[in-house]
Amino acid sequence: MEYGRERQLLRFRGRSIAWVPPLLLLAGVVLVDYNTTEQFRIISWIVLVPGTAAAICGVWTTGAFVVLAVVTYVVVDSAWPDQFQAGLGDFVLVALGGLLATLACAVRVRRERQIVHIRDIAETTRRTVLRPLPPRWAGLDHAGVYLAAEVDARVGGDFYDIQPGPHGTRVLVGDVQGKGLGAVEAAAALLGTFREAGYHEKDLATVAERLEIRMLRHCMHTTALGHDDGDRFATAVLIGFPQDTPGLVETVNFGHEAPLAVGPHGVRELPSGDGLPLGLGDLGQGVPPVHRVPLAFDETLLLVTDGVTEARDRSGVFYPLAREVTRAVAAEPGRAEPRRLVRTVRDGVLRHSGGRLGDDTTVFAVRRMEPEGPVESSEERGGEGTEQGRLRS
């Protein structure tokens, strides 16, 4: 098992070469000491060899370098006349330095094992919350990417999923307020309810209501446990692809970023967040309404979290998602395909922000797979859906 980025980098053709730098350092110290006069004795510098090994090698390798350094010191120093020898004092320095280097290496390796274990747990959590989706799943071609704001993070409050069922395929994309394990727990609770309700419930409005109730119950439970999660909420977009109306999609927006319908002929915005986030429905008129929107087979639904739209450049300007997507598709219509569209947005956000993400970022794109035979394109639909506002460059 590998521990630490240093050891991962010091590999050649699959084999570790972490032992090479300390060995070269040892040889260099010996050669310099041997080829200089008695006025320039540096054999005691050999104490740097175990220290270098401790930083990049394993415990046993570091211990071997300690023994090698001590033996080399005795041999090289004894080759000089008595009056020029470094003596016992430097020998103690080399031996004690080697012992401390071995202890430091043991602490480092143990810490790296703990980090690897924590990362394995985080990866398992991520795969539970953001479960892998089969390619071209449930009649939908899809692509998604999750970027954590923290470099070492693996999972956060962003979530997405696709759930097929007897009443069509449902898609959920959302963002839980806050960070940490509390946000992950809320996301897992919502996804669990979505996977059940999205399969069994016929009406999308009922699925939306079940999600609202689940968020309220989750907050009540965590509050009863003494956690400060009573006011936690989540923005989300719930989308239904009915089986009997292939030219339409149903959407329920819980205060989330408005989805974009991206096609080779332009970009248009679907209904925006006209409802309150999940968990805050009792402050308004309840569950948001269901919108039925035309969607052609050559159009891809692009859904993002606020990590995309709130990404800033050095001057504080937000990332212009709709404008950049419109420009990219106008230059190359093939970029409307889900995988290419996700890559375009991901690269654009990272370029715009200089790689400094202020929040967890999710980009998810989904398109209904074309059936056999002629289908109606967005161009053939003419003016349908123009009330949602078509954006062009």
Sequence and secondary structure as in RCSB ss.txt:
>XXXX:A:sequence
MEYGRERQLLRFRGRSIAWVPPLLLLAGVVLVDYNTTEQFRIISWIVLVPGTAAAICGVWTTGAFVVLAVVTYVV
VDSAWPDQFQAGLGDFVLVALGGLLATLACAVRVRRERQIVHIRDIAETTRRTVLRPLPPRWAGLDHAGVYLAAE
VDARVGGDFYDIQPGPHGTRVLVGDVQGKGLGAVEAAAALLGTFREAGYHEKDLATVAERLEIRMLRHCMHTTAL
GHDDGDRFATAVLIGFPQDTPGLVETVNFGHEAPLAVGPHGVRELPSGDGLPLGLGDLGQGVPPVHRVPLAFDET
LLLVTDGVTEARDRSGVFYPLAREVTRAVAAEPGRAEPRRLVRTVRDGVLRHSGGRLGDDTTVFAVRRMEPEGPV
ESSEERGGEGTEQGRLRS
>XXXX:A:secstr
   SHHHHHSEETTEE TTHHHHHHHHHHHHHHHTS TT   GGGGGHHHHHHHHHS HHHHHHHHHHHHHHHHH
HHHTS GGG   HHHHHHHHHHHHHHHHHHHHHHHHHHHHHHHHHHHHHHHHHHS    TTGGGEEEEEEEE SS
TT    SEEEEEEEETTEEEEEEEEESS HHHHHHHHHHHHHHHHHHHHH SSHHHHHHHHHHHHHHHHHHHHHT
T S TT  EEEEEEEE SS TTEEEEEEEB    EEEETTEEEE     S  BT GGGTTSS   EEEE  TT E
EEEE HHHHT B TT  B  HHHHHHHHHHH GGGGSHHHHHHHHHHHHHHHHTT  SS EEEEEEEE   SS  
  TTTTTTTTGGG EE  
